Amino acid sequence: MTVTQISAQEFFRAAYENRYTWDKNFPGYTADITFKEDDKVISGKIRISADLKAEVLDVEDEQAQKIIHGQAWEIAIHRVRRSFEQTHSTNTFSYGNTDETGAVEIILGGKSQGDGYKVRNNEVCFVHRLIHGTFVTINTGSSHDTGEGYLSHTYDSVYHDPKTDEQRGGRSEFTDEYEKVDNYFILNRREIRTTTEGQLSTQEFIFSNIKLLEPVAA
């Protein structure tokens, strides 16, 4: 019997297309935000528009406003639906090693040469990418299947200098929780625990009263 092995590109594409994203009808939403950083607590509102632009309202503290906006932008950018061709048409893909957990390494060539991923159970469980001049490495601990694609639940990230491989900043551990609002899964809590030179700092973002915006009439 001959077994035809799927190409690395098709193997990775299947996992890429299995990510949970919002569809083109997503109207955007508003939510109340409670931001906790160590012993500081700040409340306000966020608004994510239909075109996935993030806005922070009713937050006076400039640094907190910036941090909350960064998270709101991250939430939106990871739910954007882009085709595989839009994102990866200039890249090539080849198989690397399979680790002890069964995760299969995917090595990129072409425009994104140096980047790499791992795929396990049709999910991208490891990312190593050059973003804005820094390598970010993300390991996924757990995820859940929404029935319309997977969402990561726990993961960690660390940054390295691409020239020296020296670590930049601390190691962060994330816990994300979601709720379904009408037809869409939306983040309602994110905790980030960052350890820098032995010191632990915790940030928590709690999103409540999540309401979809009214769709704009065509």
MIVEX-715558 format. One record per residue: residue in one letter; residue number from 1; x, y, z of N, C-alpha, C in turn. Coordinates in Angstrom, 2 decimals, always signed. Last residue first. Layout:
BEGIN
ATOM code pos    n.px    n.py    n.pz   ca.px   ca.py   ca.pz    c.px    c.py    c.pz
ATOM    A NUM       X       Y       Z       X       Y       Z       X       Y       Z
...
% end
This chain:
BEGIN
ATOM code pos    n.px    n.py    n.pz   ca.px   ca.py   ca.pz    c.px    c.py    c.pz
ATOM    A 218  -26.40  +48.78   +4.61  -25.65  +48.88   +3.35  -26.20  +50.00   +2.50
ATOM    A 217  -26.16  +49.77   +8.00  -27.01  +49.48   +6.84  -26.23  +49.69   +5.55
ATOM    V 216  -24.08  +48.22  +10.30  -24.29  +49.41   +9.48  -25.10  +49.03   +8.26
ATOM    P 215  -25.36  +46.42  +13.09  -24.72  +46.42  +11.78  -25.06  +47.69  +11.01
ATOM    E 214  -24.78  +47.61  +16.34  -25.79  +47.41  +15.31  -25.08  +47.41  +13.95
ATOM    L 213  -22.33  +45.75  +18.24  -22.84  +46.98  +17.64  -23.93  +46.65  +16.62
ATOM    L 212  -22.76  +43.55  +21.03  -22.46  +43.76  +19.61  -23.04  +45.09  +19.16
ATOM    K 211  -21.48  +43.91  +24.24  -22.65  +44.08  +23.37  -22.19  +44.32  +21.94
ATOM    I 210  -20.55  +42.86  +27.39  -20.16  +42.86  +25.97  -21.42  +42.91  +25.11
ATOM    N 209  -20.24  +43.10  +30.18  -21.29  +43.85  +29.49  -20.98  +43.98  +27.99
ATOM    S 208  -16.59  +42.96  +30.46  -17.95  +42.59  +30.85  -18.95  +43.44  +30.05
ATOM    F 207  -13.36  +41.87  +30.66  -14.31  +42.52  +29.75  -15.71  +42.03  +30.09
ATOM    I 206  -10.48  +42.35  +32.40  -11.80  +41.72  +32.50  -12.78  +42.53  +31.65
ATOM    F 205   -7.18  +41.69  +32.53   -8.14  +42.47  +31.76   -9.48  +41.73  +31.80
ATOM    E 204   -4.39  +41.88  +34.61   -5.65  +41.19  +34.32   -6.59  +42.16  +33.62
ATOM    Q 203   -0.96  +41.30  +35.17   -1.98  +42.17  +34.60   -3.22  +41.31  +34.32
ATOM    T 202   +1.72  +40.98  +37.43   +0.48  +40.41  +36.90   -0.43  +41.52  +36.36
ATOM    S 201   +5.13  +40.14  +37.72   +4.13  +41.21  +37.59   +2.89  +40.61  +36.93
ATOM    L 200   +7.87  +38.92  +39.52   +6.59  +38.62  +38.87   +5.68  +39.83  +38.89
ATOM    Q 199  +11.34  +38.75  +39.08  +10.23  +39.53  +39.61   +8.96  +39.24  +38.81
ATOM    G 198  +13.39  +37.43  +37.78  +12.91  +36.87  +39.04  +11.73  +37.60  +39.66
ATOM    E 197  +13.65  +38.96  +35.43  +14.75  +38.87  +36.40  +14.25  +38.46  +37.78
ATOM    T 196  +10.30  +38.90  +35.09  +11.47  +39.60  +34.59  +12.53  +39.61  +35.69
ATOM    T 195   +7.39  +37.35  +34.22   +8.53  +37.23  +35.12   +9.75  +37.86  +34.45
ATOM    T 194   +4.01  +38.06  +34.02   +5.32  +38.27  +33.40   +6.41  +38.22  +34.46
ATOM    R 193   +0.92  +36.98  +33.25   +1.89  +36.91  +34.35   +3.29  +36.97  +33.73
ATOM    I 192   -2.14  +38.08  +32.33   -0.76  +38.00  +31.85   +0.17  +38.05  +33.06
ATOM    E 191   -5.41  +37.13  +31.55   -4.42  +37.35  +32.61   -3.04  +37.15  +32.02
ATOM    R 190   -8.43  +38.16  +30.24   -7.04  +37.79  +29.93   -6.17  +38.12  +31.12
ATOM    R 189  -11.82  +37.67  +29.42  -10.79  +37.80  +30.46   -9.44  +37.38  +29.91
ATOM    N 188  -13.40  +37.56  +27.21  -13.94  +38.27  +28.37  -12.95  +38.37  +29.53
ATOM    L 187  -13.36  +37.57  +23.71  -12.55  +37.47  +24.92  -13.21  +38.22  +26.07
ATOM    I 186  -16.01  +35.99  +22.01  -15.32  +37.24  +22.33  -14.60  +37.08  +23.66
ATOM    F 185  -17.55  +34.35  +19.38  -16.76  +34.16  +20.60  -15.90  +35.41  +20.81
ATOM    Y 184  -20.80  +35.04  +18.03  -19.34  +35.26  +18.04  -18.72  +34.98  +19.41
ATOM    N 183  -23.52  +35.20  +17.78  -22.83  +34.16  +17.01  -21.31  +34.18  +17.16
ATOM    D 182  -24.12  +36.30  +20.95  -24.83  +35.99  +19.71  -24.05  +34.89  +18.98
ATOM    V 181  -21.19  +35.63  +22.34  -22.15  +36.73  +22.29  -22.84  +36.65  +20.94
ATOM    K 180  -19.57  +33.41  +24.38  -20.23  +33.55  +23.08  -21.30  +34.62  +23.19
ATOM    E 179  -16.41  +34.19  +25.91  -17.84  +33.91  +25.99  -18.45  +34.10  +24.61
ATOM    Y 178  -13.16  +33.07  +27.03  -14.08  +33.62  +26.03  -15.53  +33.35  +26.42
ATOM    E 177   -9.90  +33.67  +28.36  -11.23  +33.07  +28.49  -12.20  +33.82  +27.58
ATOM    D 176   -6.41  +33.03  +28.57   -7.52  +33.70  +27.89   -8.82  +32.94  +28.11
ATOM    T 175   -3.44  +33.56  +30.10   -4.65  +32.75  +30.21   -5.80  +33.56  +29.61
ATOM    F 174   +0.09  +33.60  +29.53   -1.24  +34.14  +29.26   -2.31  +33.10  +29.57
ATOM    E 173   +3.22  +34.58  +30.68   +2.26  +33.47  +30.60   +0.85  +34.07  +30.52
ATOM    S 172   +6.31  +35.87  +29.51   +4.91  +36.11  +29.88   +4.08  +34.85  +29.70
ATOM    R 171   +9.51  +36.74  +30.48   +8.69  +35.67  +29.90   +7.27  +35.85  +30.41
ATOM    G 170  +10.87  +40.09  +29.84  +10.59  +38.88  +30.60   +9.83  +37.84  +29.80
ATOM    G 169  +13.36  +41.57  +27.63  +12.23  +41.58  +28.55  +12.02  +40.23  +29.21
ATOM    R 168  +14.91  +39.62  +25.31  +14.46  +40.99  +25.55  +13.25  +40.94  +26.46
ATOM    Q 167  +17.71  +37.48  +25.23  +16.30  +37.67  +25.58  +16.02  +39.14  +25.84
ATOM    E 166  +19.83  +37.28  +22.39  +19.66  +37.67  +23.78  +18.18  +37.93  +24.06
ATOM    D 165  +20.50  +36.78  +19.82  +19.63  +35.80  +20.46  +19.44  +36.09  +21.95
ATOM    T 164  +21.76  +38.69  +18.32  +22.52  +38.11  +19.43  +21.79  +36.96  +20.09
ATOM    K 163  +19.85  +39.21  +16.25  +21.30  +39.14  +15.97  +22.05  +38.38  +17.05
ATOM    P 162  +17.25  +39.26  +17.27  +17.55  +38.36  +16.15  +19.04  +38.22  +15.84
ATOM    D 161  +16.53  +39.02  +20.69  +17.21  +39.82  +19.69  +17.61  +38.91  +18.53
ATOM    H 160  +13.33  +37.68  +21.65  +14.79  +37.58  +21.54  +15.31  +38.53  +20.47
ATOM    Y 159  +10.62  +37.16  +23.96  +11.22  +37.90  +22.84  +12.73  +37.77  +22.87
ATOM    V 158   +7.98  +34.84  +24.66   +9.26  +35.43  +25.02   +9.86  +36.06  +23.77
ATOM    S 157   +4.91  +33.55  +26.00   +5.68  +34.23  +24.95   +6.97  +34.80  +25.52
ATOM    D 156   +2.48  +30.91  +26.35   +3.51  +31.80  +26.87   +4.28  +32.43  +25.72
ATOM    Y 155   -0.97  +30.02  +26.99   +0.22  +30.07  +26.14   +1.24  +30.99  +26.79
ATOM    T 154   -4.29  +28.75  +27.08   -3.07  +29.12  +27.81   -1.88  +29.07  +26.85
ATOM    H 153   -6.11  +28.84  +24.86   -6.54  +29.14  +26.23   -5.35  +29.55  +27.09
ATOM    S 152   -6.80  +29.60  +21.46   -5.82  +29.25  +22.49   -6.33  +29.69  +23.86
ATOM    L 151   -9.42  +28.20  +19.59   -8.93  +29.38  +20.30   -7.93  +28.92  +21.35
ATOM    Y 150  -10.30  +26.79  +16.37   -9.79  +26.71  +17.74   -9.37  +28.07  +18.27
ATOM    G 149  -13.48  +26.51  +14.64  -12.06  +26.81  +14.71  -11.61  +26.82  +16.16
ATOM    E 148  -16.05  +26.12  +15.25  -15.80  +26.95  +14.06  -14.32  +27.31  +13.98
ATOM    G 147  -15.94  +24.70  +17.48  -16.81  +24.15  +16.44  -16.67  +24.92  +15.15
ATOM    T 146  -14.06  +25.61  +19.16  -15.35  +26.30  +19.22  -16.39  +25.64  +18.32
ATOM    D 145  -11.81  +23.92  +21.11  -12.43  +23.92  +19.78  -13.81  +24.55  +19.90
ATOM    H 144   -9.15  +25.38  +22.98  -10.45  +24.71  +22.89  -11.06  +24.92  +21.51
ATOM    S 143   -5.89  +24.68  +24.43   -6.79  +25.40  +23.53   -8.16  +24.74  +23.60
ATOM    S 142   -2.72  +25.04  +26.10   -4.02  +24.41  +25.91   -4.89  +25.29  +25.02
ATOM    G 141   -0.14  +26.09  +25.48   -0.31  +25.01  +26.44   -1.62  +24.28  +26.23
ATOM    T 140   +1.89  +27.22  +22.87   +0.52  +27.05  +23.35   +0.44  +25.86  +24.30
ATOM    N 139   +4.51  +29.49  +22.75   +4.16  +28.08  +22.96   +2.75  +28.01  +23.51
ATOM    I 138   +6.18  +31.78  +20.75   +4.94  +31.52  +21.50   +4.70  +30.01  +21.55
ATOM    T 137   +8.58  +34.18  +20.32   +8.36  +32.74  +20.36   +7.19  +32.46  +21.29
ATOM    V 136   +9.69  +36.75  +18.25   +8.75  +36.37  +19.29   +8.52  +34.87  +19.18
ATOM    F 135  +12.45  +38.66  +17.42  +11.86  +37.32  +17.34  +10.92  +37.12  +18.53
ATOM    T 134  +12.17  +41.93  +16.06  +12.38  +41.08  +17.24  +11.75  +39.72  +17.00
ATOM    G 133  +11.42  +43.56  +13.94  +12.83  +43.50  +14.32  +13.14  +42.68  +15.55
ATOM    H 132   +8.61  +43.16  +13.71   +9.17  +44.49  +14.01  +10.59  +44.40  +14.58
ATOM    I 131   +9.01  +39.82  +14.21   +7.99  +40.87  +14.16   +8.63  +42.17  +14.60
ATOM    L 130   +9.71  +36.67  +13.25  +10.35  +37.98  +13.35   +9.27  +39.04  +13.16
ATOM    R 129   +8.48  +33.87  +15.14   +8.39  +34.82  +14.03   +9.16  +36.10  +14.31
ATOM    H 128   +7.36  +30.94  +15.94   +8.64  +31.64  +16.09   +8.75  +32.58  +14.90
ATOM    V 127   +4.88  +29.14  +17.63   +5.16  +30.18  +16.63   +6.52  +30.79  +16.96
ATOM    F 126   +2.94  +26.29  +18.16   +4.22  +26.96  +18.41   +4.47  +27.93  +17.28
ATOM    C 125   +0.61  +25.18  +17.35   +0.85  +25.17  +18.79   +2.17  +25.85  +19.17
ATOM    V 124   -1.97  +25.22  +15.21   -0.63  +25.79  +15.33   -0.35  +25.95  +16.82
ATOM    E 123   -3.73  +22.14  +14.82   -3.65  +23.47  +15.43   -2.19  +23.92  +15.44
ATOM    N 122   -3.99  +19.47  +14.18   -4.55  +20.47  +13.26   -4.64  +21.86  +13.88
ATOM    N 121   -2.44  +18.22  +16.16   -3.91  +18.06  +16.14   -4.59  +19.15  +15.32
ATOM    R 120   +0.08  +20.60  +15.81   -0.34  +19.38  +16.51   -1.86  +19.35  +16.54
ATOM    V 119   +2.81  +22.24  +14.38   +1.39  +21.92  +14.26   +1.13  +20.60  +14.98
ATOM    K 118   +5.00  +25.01  +14.71   +4.72  +23.60  +14.97   +3.21  +23.39  +14.92
ATOM    Y 117   +7.08  +27.19  +12.69   +5.86  +26.86  +13.41   +5.89  +25.39  +13.81
ATOM    G 116   +9.32  +29.91  +11.95   +8.96  +28.50  +12.04   +7.72  +28.32  +12.89
ATOM    D 115  +11.51  +32.09  +10.08  +10.32  +31.85  +10.90  +10.03  +30.34  +10.93
ATOM    G 114  +13.48  +31.92   +8.24  +13.89  +32.08   +9.63  +12.73  +31.90  +10.59
ATOM    Q 113  +11.77  +33.62   +5.65  +12.83  +32.68   +6.02  +13.32  +32.97   +7.44
ATOM    S 112   +9.63  +34.94   +4.51   +9.65  +34.77   +5.97  +10.69  +33.76   +6.43
ATOM    K 111  +10.10  +34.79   +1.74  +10.09  +36.10   +2.41  +10.23  +35.97   +3.92
ATOM    G 110  +11.66  +31.57   +1.74  +11.07  +32.70   +1.01  +11.13  +33.97   +1.84
ATOM    G 109  +10.61  +29.20   +4.26  +11.60  +29.81   +3.40  +10.92  +30.95   +2.65
ATOM    L 108   +9.93  +27.70   +7.43   +9.58  +28.60   +6.34  +10.81  +29.06   +5.57
ATOM    I 107   +9.12  +24.54   +8.69  +10.19  +25.53   +8.48   +9.84  +26.39   +7.27
ATOM    I 106   +7.32  +23.04  +11.15   +7.20  +23.56   +9.79   +8.21  +24.69   +9.64
ATOM    E 105   +7.22  +20.14  +13.20   +7.86  +21.42  +12.88   +7.66  +21.77  +11.41
ATOM    V 104   +4.56  +18.73  +14.90   +5.38  +18.66  +13.68   +5.90  +20.05  +13.34
ATOM    A 103   +4.06  +17.20  +18.00   +4.01  +18.45  +17.24   +5.02  +18.40  +16.09
ATOM    G 102   +4.31  +15.06  +19.65   +3.66  +14.82  +18.36   +3.52  +16.07  +17.52
ATOM    T 101   +5.77  +15.49  +21.85   +4.31  +15.65  +22.02   +3.55  +15.36  +20.73
ATOM    E 100   +8.39  +15.29  +21.06   +7.86  +14.19  +21.87   +6.35  +14.30  +22.09
ATOM    D  99   +8.35  +16.57  +17.60   +8.81  +16.49  +18.99   +8.06  +15.39  +19.76
ATOM    T  98   +9.65  +16.11  +14.44   +8.44  +15.91  +15.25   +8.88  +15.74  +16.69
ATOM    N  97  +11.43  +18.53  +12.36  +11.33  +17.38  +13.26   +9.95  +17.28  +13.89
ATOM    G  96  +10.12  +19.83   +9.37  +11.27  +19.68  +10.24  +11.08  +18.44  +11.09
ATOM    Y  95   +9.00  +20.30   +6.00   +8.88  +19.62   +7.29  +10.20  +19.66   +8.04
ATOM    S  94   +8.56  +23.57   +4.52   +9.13  +22.22   +4.53   +9.00  +21.64   +5.93
ATOM    F  93   +7.40  +26.13   +2.37   +7.22  +25.35   +3.59   +7.89  +23.99   +3.45
ATOM    T  92   +7.74  +29.58   +1.39   +7.78  +28.15   +1.10   +7.76  +27.40   +2.42
ATOM    N  91   +5.91  +32.66   +0.78   +6.69  +31.74   +1.61   +6.69  +30.33   +1.04
ATOM    T  90   +4.17  +34.38   -0.39   +5.59  +34.58   -0.70   +6.51  +33.63   +0.09
ATOM    S  89   +1.65  +33.75   +0.61   +1.93  +33.47   -0.81   +3.40  +33.60   -1.17
ATOM    H  88   +0.62  +34.09   +3.20   +1.78  +33.23   +3.00   +2.16  +32.97   +1.54
ATOM    T  87   -1.61  +35.84   +3.35   -0.59  +35.86   +4.40   +0.71  +35.18   +3.98
ATOM    Q  86   -3.15  +35.38   +1.08   -2.84  +36.76   +1.50   -1.66  +36.81   +2.45
ATOM    E  85   -3.41  +32.59   +1.19   -2.63  +33.22   +0.10   -2.23  +34.65   +0.47
ATOM    F  84   -5.10  +32.23   +3.36   -3.74  +31.69   +3.43   -2.86  +32.36   +2.39
ATOM    S  83   -6.98  +35.22   +4.05   -6.77  +33.94   +3.37   -5.31  +33.51   +3.52
ATOM    R  82   -7.94  +36.40   +7.22   -7.13  +36.61   +6.01   -6.90  +35.25   +5.37
ATOM    R  81   -9.95  +37.71   +9.53   -9.93  +36.57   +8.61   -9.15  +36.95   +7.35
ATOM    V  80   -9.01  +38.68  +12.76   -9.15  +39.07  +11.35   -9.06  +37.82  +10.48
ATOM    R  79   -8.41  +38.08  +15.31   -9.68  +37.54  +14.82   -9.94  +37.94  +13.37
ATOM    H  78   -6.11  +39.36  +15.96   -6.06  +37.90  +15.92   -7.36  +37.26  +15.45
ATOM    I  77   -6.87  +42.01  +16.06   -5.96  +41.60  +14.98   -5.92  +40.08  +14.85
ATOM    A  76   -8.45  +42.18  +18.42   -9.05  +42.34  +17.09   -8.16  +41.75  +16.00
ATOM    I  75   -6.58  +41.76  +20.48   -7.80  +40.95  +20.40   -8.35  +40.98  +18.98
ATOM    E  74   -4.75  +43.85  +19.96   -4.33  +42.44  +19.84   -5.54  +41.52  +19.66
ATOM    W  73   -6.37  +46.06  +20.59   -5.85  +45.91  +19.22   -5.44  +44.46  +18.96
ATOM    A  72   -6.70  +45.59  +23.31   -7.89  +45.62  +22.43   -7.47  +45.43  +20.97
ATOM    Q  71   -4.03  +45.83  +24.17   -4.72  +44.55  +24.29   -5.95  +44.49  +23.37
ATOM    G  70   -3.54  +48.52  +23.60   -2.68  +47.48  +23.03   -3.36  +46.12  +23.07
ATOM    H  69   -5.44  +49.75  +25.23   -5.57  +49.87  +23.77   -4.74  +48.79  +23.08
ATOM    I  68   -4.35  +49.16  +27.72   -5.66  +48.60  +27.36   -5.85  +48.65  +25.85
ATOM    I  67   -1.97  +50.66  +27.55   -1.91  +49.21  +27.75   -3.22  +48.55  +27.32
ATOM    K  66   -2.99  +53.28  +27.25   -2.11  +52.72  +26.22   -2.07  +51.18  +26.31
ATOM    Q  65   -4.35  +53.59  +29.65   -5.08  +53.71  +28.38   -4.30  +53.06  +27.24
ATOM    A  64   -2.25  +53.43  +31.44   -3.27  +52.37  +31.44   -4.05  +52.38  +30.13
ATOM    Q  63   -0.97  +55.84  +30.79   -0.26  +54.56  +30.63   -1.26  +53.40  +30.56
ATOM    E  62   -2.98  +57.75  +31.40   -2.43  +57.63  +30.04   -1.74  +56.28  +29.81
ATOM    D  61   -5.98  +57.66  +32.99   -4.57  +57.29  +33.17   -3.97  +56.94  +31.81
ATOM    E  60   -8.64  +57.80  +32.14   -7.83  +59.03  +32.25   -6.34  +58.72  +32.29
ATOM    V  59  -10.95  +56.34  +30.19   -9.74  +56.00  +30.96   -8.82  +57.21  +30.95
ATOM    D  58  -13.12  +56.58  +28.44  -13.31  +56.80  +29.89  -12.15  +56.30  +30.74
ATOM    L  57  -12.22  +54.17  +25.92  -12.99  +55.32  +26.39  -13.01  +55.36  +27.91
ATOM    V  56  -10.36  +53.11  +23.17  -10.51  +53.04  +24.63  -11.18  +54.32  +25.10
ATOM    E  55  -10.72  +51.19  +20.22  -10.82  +52.50  +20.85  -11.02  +52.28  +22.35
ATOM    A  54   -9.65  +49.55  +17.23   -9.86  +49.54  +18.68   -9.84  +50.96  +19.24
ATOM    K  53  -11.09  +48.24  +14.29  -10.29  +49.30  +14.90  -10.66  +49.37  +16.39
ATOM    L  52  -12.62  +46.45  +12.77  -11.67  +45.95  +13.78  -10.65  +47.00  +14.22
ATOM    D  51  -14.70  +47.30  +11.32  -13.44  +47.14  +10.58  -12.27  +46.85  +11.53
ATOM    A  50  -16.55  +47.54  +13.36  -16.75  +46.46  +12.38  -15.48  +46.23  +11.55
ATOM    S  49  -14.62  +48.35  +16.36  -15.53  +48.64  +15.26  -15.62  +47.45  +14.30
ATOM    I  48  -14.66  +48.05  +19.73  -14.03  +47.46  +18.55  -15.02  +47.64  +17.40
ATOM    R  47  -14.20  +49.91  +22.57  -15.08  +49.75  +21.40  -14.23  +49.17  +20.27
ATOM    I  46  -14.22  +49.82  +26.14  -13.55  +49.68  +24.84  -14.62  +49.56  +23.76
ATOM    K  45  -14.09  +51.73  +29.20  -14.83  +51.03  +28.15  -13.93  +50.85  +26.93
ATOM    G  44  -12.99  +51.34  +32.59  -13.33  +52.16  +31.43  -14.16  +51.36  +30.46
ATOM    S  43  -10.97  +51.27  +35.58  -12.15  +50.88  +34.80  -12.38  +51.85  +33.64
ATOM    I  42   -8.22  +49.91  +37.34   -8.75  +51.00  +36.51   -9.90  +50.48  +35.67
ATOM    V  41   -6.21  +49.24  +40.08   -7.43  +48.84  +39.38   -8.00  +50.07  +38.65
ATOM    K  40   -3.11  +47.96  +41.32   -3.84  +49.08  +40.71   -5.06  +48.55  +39.95
ATOM    D  39   -1.38  +46.04  +42.20   -2.40  +46.50  +43.15   -3.23  +47.67  +42.62
ATOM    D  38   -1.00  +44.53  +39.20   -0.51  +44.38  +40.56   -1.58  +44.89  +41.53
ATOM    E  37   -3.51  +45.87  +37.49   -2.06  +45.68  +37.35   -1.44  +45.70  +38.73
ATOM    K  36   -6.53  +45.41  +35.93   -5.82  +45.28  +37.20   -4.34  +45.04  +36.90
ATOM    F  35   -9.21  +46.88  +34.39   -7.79  +46.57  +34.22   -7.13  +46.54  +35.59
ATOM    T  34  -12.24  +46.28  +33.07  -11.58  +46.48  +34.36  -10.15  +45.97  +34.20
ATOM    I  33  -14.38  +47.55  +30.64  -13.08  +46.95  +30.91  -12.65  +47.29  +32.34
ATOM    D  32  -17.34  +46.89  +28.82  -16.71  +47.53  +29.98  -15.39  +46.80  +30.23
ATOM    A  31  -17.59  +47.03  +25.25  -17.49  +46.27  +26.50  -16.96  +47.19  +27.59
ATOM    T  30  -18.98  +46.72  +21.95  -18.50  +47.54  +23.06  -18.43  +46.65  +24.30
ATOM    Y  29  -18.14  +45.55  +18.60  -18.80  +45.47  +19.91  -18.24  +46.51  +20.87
ATOM    G  28  -18.72  +44.40  +15.17  -17.99  +45.11  +16.21  -18.75  +45.01  +17.53
ATOM    P  27  -20.12  +42.80  +13.43  -20.49  +44.21  +13.50  -19.63  +45.05  +14.43
ATOM    F  26  -19.18  +40.51  +10.95  -18.96  +40.89  +12.35  -19.19  +42.39  +12.52
ATOM    N  25  -19.35  +39.59   +8.41  -20.54  +40.25   +8.94  -20.36  +40.73  +10.39
ATOM    K  24  -17.09  +38.18   +7.86  -17.18  +39.52   +7.27  -18.41  +40.29   +7.78
ATOM    D  23  -16.26  +36.48  +11.03  -16.60  +36.56   +9.60  -16.82  +38.00   +9.15
ATOM    W  22  -13.42  +35.96  +13.12  -14.75  +36.55  +12.92  -15.02  +36.68  +11.43
ATOM    T  21  -11.83  +32.74  +13.60  -11.83  +34.15  +13.20  -13.26  +34.65  +13.10
ATOM    Y  20   -9.87  +30.15  +14.84  -11.17  +30.82  +14.94  -11.01  +32.29  +14.55
ATOM    R  19   -7.98  +28.14  +12.54   -8.03  +29.16  +13.60   -9.44  +29.77  +13.64
ATOM    N  18   -7.85  +26.52  +10.36   -8.62  +26.01  +11.49   -8.66  +27.00  +12.67
ATOM    E  17   -6.08  +27.50   +8.59   -7.50  +27.74   +8.28   -8.42  +27.21   +9.39
ATOM    Y  16   -3.74  +26.53   +9.73   -3.95  +27.98   +9.60   -5.44  +28.27   +9.42
ATOM    A  15   -4.09  +23.78   +9.33   -4.07  +24.32  +10.70   -4.33  +25.82  +10.70
ATOM    A  14   -3.97  +23.73   +6.52   -5.14  +23.18   +7.22   -5.23  +23.72   +8.64
ATOM    R  13   -1.40  +24.78   +6.02   -2.60  +25.52   +5.59   -3.84  +25.04   +6.35
ATOM    F  12   +0.27  +22.72   +6.86   +0.22  +23.97   +7.62   -1.03  +24.77   +7.28
ATOM    F  11   -0.33  +20.84   +4.87   -0.44  +20.46   +6.28   -0.57  +21.72   +7.15
ATOM    E  10   +0.38  +22.22   +2.58   -1.03  +21.85   +2.79   -1.30  +21.48   +4.25
ATOM    Q   9   +3.16  +22.47   +3.03   +2.32  +23.65   +2.84   +0.85  +23.34   +3.11
ATOM    A   8   +4.05  +19.87   +3.16   +4.17  +20.70   +4.36   +3.27  +21.94   +4.25
ATOM    S   7   +1.75  +17.58   +1.55   +2.88  +18.52   +1.53   +2.87  +19.35   +2.81
ATOM    I   6   +1.01  +14.29   +2.70   +0.53  +15.63   +2.38   +1.74  +16.58   +2.42
ATOM    Q   5   +2.14  +11.27   +1.30   +2.29  +12.26   +2.37   +1.81  +13.62   +1.88
ATOM    T   4   +0.48   +8.42   +0.53   +0.89   +9.70   -0.04   +0.95  +10.73   +1.08
ATOM    V   3   +1.40   +5.16   +0.79   +0.85   +6.26   +1.57   +1.38   +7.56   +0.96
ATOM    T   2   +0.58   +2.19   -0.84   +1.36   +3.43   -0.90   +0.65   +4.51   -0.11
ATOM    M   1   +0.84   -1.19   +0.00   +0.00   +0.00   +0.00   +0.88   +1.24   +0.00
% end
